[in-house]
Amino acid sequence: MIKNSIIVKISILFIVAIIGLGAFSYHFIREEIHKENLENQLKYNQFLATINQLVHFGGNVDLIEKYLHELGLQQIQEEKTLEKFENHLTPDLASGIIAKIIKQEYGVYLFLQTPTEWKLYGDLHRNKLFNYYLITFFAFLVVVFLFVLVIKSILPLKTLRKKIRKFANGQTNINFKISQNDEIGELSQEFENAVEKINALNQSRHLFLRAIMHELKTPITKGRITAEMIDNTLYKERLCSVFDRLNSLINEFAKIEELSSRNYYLNKQNYALKEILDQTFTMLLLDKTQIQELFILPLENHRLYCDFEMLTLAIKNLLDNALKYKTKGKVELRIKDNDLEILNFGAPLPYSLKDHSKPFFKDVNSNKNGGLGLGIYIVKSTLESQGLTLDYTHSNDVNMFIIKGVIAPNLK
């Protein structure tokens, strides 16, 4: 958000500082000029009184100029400045000496006129004002330099934020190091250390899970082969079904692991509802007769916009729970607007959907063996990965789980 940006806040702070410095400098210099003009006017009045006494006692121009030089006053000879004082000349001066003080916006001056010439004197405070302006200029330079320095120091935060976002999206081969010896540099180094540890943990977890799945698949495969050798058809089908179920569960765990570690890449397309349900029933190891006995299915073949594997996994878990916890009747699948609804008769969830969506959640008050408590968690995770949501309602002894927005628009 731009309005909450640190750079914007710092920029506003420095702009206020520059404006404040400018206002203070302007006020200070004006006050100093005014103060100095008052002091000069008072001083020049004293000089004028002395000059008048010198003229009264017969002093000439040379004596007066010597006196002014001893006081440190300098004769002003700049033509542009002298032009501004020509209107102060007394016309047709035949004799004597005229000395007067002239106050201008830019200073106080002593005007000296004789019948033959006129001169202008002053101890201009330009040098002092130049010092004030120089100090103000350097103050502005310091503020601007500090602003640039601070902005340059925090700019790597933008780069760091982009890298963190990439890492959060699953890109693990990222270098967080920043060549900066300050708090931001230390922060980037800590992120670098954290990423190295997380990558090491993920790698060890992948190896561990793969090793476990490999070790489980080996006896399952051997058991499946052995079951095929049994002569009793009923026992053989039951054993093969159990081993197929175990193999299916391992494949599901593999998909869940890929999804949780963000190594699974979604492939969302339009699929027919019949394709999804056929794959789901295959995962549940149900034949056509069992499907007819257990389910009420939509008559129309709607199309769903989804990732095929992830949605079949979600629907499989919802149907499995619906069959497991129904009290009577069939499990119904129906389409309403853009949502897929799964209904069954049964008691309501003992806790909220949010609680049941937590991994390994189990009802401690229930006497039933509810497994590992991963069913709703798997459903919610697989749906959220596709941008879909799961909703739940219970009314008139009917549980309804709703996969919202899964029906492809305008393709019903």
Secondary structure, DSSP 8 states (H G I E B T S, - for coil): --TT-HHHHHHHHHHHHHHHHHHHHHHHHHHHHHHHHHHHHHHHHHHHHHHHHHHHTT--HHHHHHHHHHTT-EE---HHHHHTTGGG--TT--SS-EEEEEEETTEEEEEEE-SS-EEEEE---HHHHHHHHHHHHHHHHHHHHHHHHHHHHHTHHHHHHHHHHHHHTT-----------SHHHHHHHHHHHHHHHHHHHHHHHHHHHHHHHHHHHHHHHHHHHHHHT-S-HHHHHHHHHHHHHHHHHHHHHHHHHHHHTT-----EEEEEHHHHHHHHHHHTT--HHHHHHHEE--SS--EEEEEHHHHHHHHHHHHHHHHHH--SS-EEEEEETTEEEEEEES---SS-HHHHTSTT---TT--S--TTS-HHHHHHHHHHTTT-EEEEEEETTEEEEEEET-B-TT--
